[in-house]
């Protein structure tokens, strides 16, 4: 059985009041190709898509998609903190797999431009690991439990949990015209215990949710 001392409980309480330790809110990352087009997304009240550019594309006109290799953002305004390069690479590989799998449910995956083809460019811009042990314990203890229950209802982050930040840029593959772009932050539900167990698991759940959200807007 996991145990936790009083000092750790105080830490959880302080993190709860601060809406999670070291929370990383996405920015309009300056080194992105679409940075000049991005604007604050006033329609988003969740904080999951704070910046967006939306053209007048009709997604029903497109039947295939090119999924470019995921880029790991190296700009000075990245939000990886002290994350190891190997962990960044693992998340980028997972993002490539998840977005490709979800895109395949809506489009034919191709490798060269044809009529009615989109190009998807994904950039991993930041990520945060789970806090070992404390992240799991805070789902159950007397301080973290009620807070996380409220966060779950609000659809917001839980205490001491990981997350992932990334950029999505969608182009017409033939013309190279930018059709849509957005910055996103994703994380698991505040009461998702399974997502708190491994250091990168919350970020991976966030990637899964992000891939599903991408395809949902394409339908």
Secondary structure, DSSP 8 states (H G I E B T S, - for coil): -----HHHHHHHHHHHHTTSTT-------TTSTTTTT-EE-TT--SSS--EEEE----GGG--EEEE---EE--STT-B-TT--HHHHHHHHHHHHHHHHHHHTTTSEE-SS--TTEEEEEEEEEEEE---TTHHHHTTTSTTHHHHHHHHHHHT---TT--EEEEEEEEEETTT--EEEEEEEEE---TT-SGGGSSTTHHHHHHHHHHHHHHHHHH-
